[in-house]
């Protein structure tokens, strides 16, 4: 008897929820999910597809739409946005962050002490055959990480 009275006191009032609007939104989101799924499944074909208007397309009346749809180059504001983000990413220098550098150095020292690097061939790991790679500075590493630009070989 006590449990049923607690349920009545804790009952949630659903009368203010716009059920029709939520149902309409759910149906629209279902159509969008279906469109997204279809586009994803045909992404390879769509990446290779080249579009051209048919001869009967009204090019003079729809010139703005046509140039927008056939644009191969990004819009100028998008190009500026990409350029700005690449420039800003090079301003981030790890060597300026002393805490991160100190943490990384301590971690490397601790991990190095866990392994036995020697020339004995008793089944331990041998590192004598490794050739040293050319050293990269922090800016080159970050440029590769953020922009995908490989450092130039000397």
C-alpha positions in Angstrom: 0.0 0.0 0.0 2.9 2.3 0.8 4.6 1.7 -2.5 1.5 2.6 -4.5 1.1 5.9 -2.6 4.8 6.7 -3.3 4.3 6.0 -7.0 1.3 8.4 -7.0 3.3 11.1 -5.3 6.3 10.7 -7.6 4.2 10.5 -10.8 5.5 12.6 -13.7 3.2 15.1 -15.4 3.5 14.5 -19.2 0.7 16.8 -20.1 3.0 19.7 -21.0 5.2 17.7 -23.5 4.4 18.5 -27.1 3.9 14.9 -28.3 2.9 15.8 -31.9 5.9 18.1 -32.4 8.3 15.4 -31.0 6.7 12.8 -33.3 7.1 15.0 -36.3 10.8 15.7 -35.4 11.4 12.0 -34.9 10.1 11.3 -38.4 12.2 14.0 -39.9 15.3 12.7 -38.1 14.6 9.2 -39.4 14.6 10.5 -43.0 17.9 12.3 -42.3 19.4 9.2 -40.8 18.3 7.2 -43.9 19.8 9.8 -46.2 23.1 9.8 -44.3 23.2 6.0 -44.4 22.6 6.0 -48.1 25.2 8.6 -48.8 27.7 6.7 -46.7 27.1 3.4 -48.5 27.7 5.1 -51.9 30.6 7.3 -50.8 33.1 5.6 -53.1 30.9 6.1 -56.2 30.1 9.7 -55.2 33.8 10.5 -54.8 34.5 9.4 -58.3 31.4 10.9 -60.0 31.8 13.9 -62.2 28.6 16.0 -62.8 27.7 18.0 -65.9 24.4 19.6 -66.7 22.2 18.1 -69.5 21.8 20.2 -72.7 18.3 21.1 -71.8 19.3 22.6 -68.4 18.5 26.4 -68.3 22.0 27.6 -67.8 21.3 31.3 -68.3 18.4 31.4 -65.8 20.2 29.1 -63.2 23.8 30.3 -63.7 24.3 31.0 -60.0 23.1 27.5 -59.0 25.1 25.9 -61.7 28.4 27.5 -60.8 27.8 26.7 -57.1 27.1 23.0 -57.9 30.0 22.6 -60.3 32.5 24.4 -58.1 35.7 22.4 -57.8 37.5 24.9 -55.6 36.5 25.7 -52.1 34.8 29.0 -51.4 37.1 31.9 -50.6 35.9 32.1 -47.0 36.6 28.4 -46.6 40.1 28.8 -48.0 40.7 31.6 -45.6 39.4 29.5 -42.7 41.7 26.6 -43.6 44.7 28.9 -44.0 44.0 30.5 -40.7 43.7 27.2 -38.9 47.0 26.0 -40.4 48.8 29.2 -39.4 47.4 29.0 -35.8 48.4 25.4 -35.5 52.1 26.3 -36.0 52.0 28.7 -33.1 51.6 25.8 -30.7 55.1 24.9 -29.6 55.6 22.0 -27.2 59.0 23.3 -26.0 57.2 26.3 -24.6 55.2 24.1 -22.3 57.7 23.2 -19.6 55.4 20.9 -17.6 54.6 18.7 -20.6 58.3 18.6 -21.5 59.3 17.7 -18.0 56.6 15.0 -17.8 57.7 13.4 -21.1 61.4 13.4 -20.1 60.6 11.7 -16.8 58.4 9.1 -18.5 61.1 8.3 -21.1 63.7 7.9 -18.3 61.4 5.6 -16.3 60.6 3.4 -19.2 64.2 3.2 -20.3 65.2 1.9 -16.9 62.6 -0.9 -17.2 64.4 -2.6 -20.1 67.8 -4.2 -20.4 69.6 -2.8 -23.5 72.8 -4.9 -24.0 74.7 -6.8 -26.6 74.3 -10.2 -24.9 72.4 -12.8 -26.9 70.8 -14.7 -24.1 67.3 -14.1 -25.4 67.1 -10.5 -24.2 66.1 -7.8 -26.6 69.0 -6.6 -28.8 69.1 -3.1 -30.0 72.6 -3.0 -31.6 71.2 -3.4 -35.1 69.1 -0.3 -34.9 70.3 2.7 -37.0 69.7 6.1 -35.6 67.1 8.1 -37.4 67.7 11.7 -38.2 66.6 14.0 -35.4 63.6 16.3 -35.9 63.0 19.4 -34.0 59.8 20.0 -32.2 58.5 22.4 -34.8 58.9 19.8 -37.6 57.1 17.1 -35.5 54.2 19.5 -34.8 54.0 20.6 -38.4 53.7 17.0 -39.4 51.1 16.2 -36.7 48.9 19.2 -37.4 49.4 19.8 -41.1 50.6 16.5 -42.4 53.7 18.1 -43.9 56.8 15.8 -44.0 60.1 17.5 -43.1 62.5 18.0 -46.0 65.4 15.7 -46.2 68.8 17.3 -46.0 
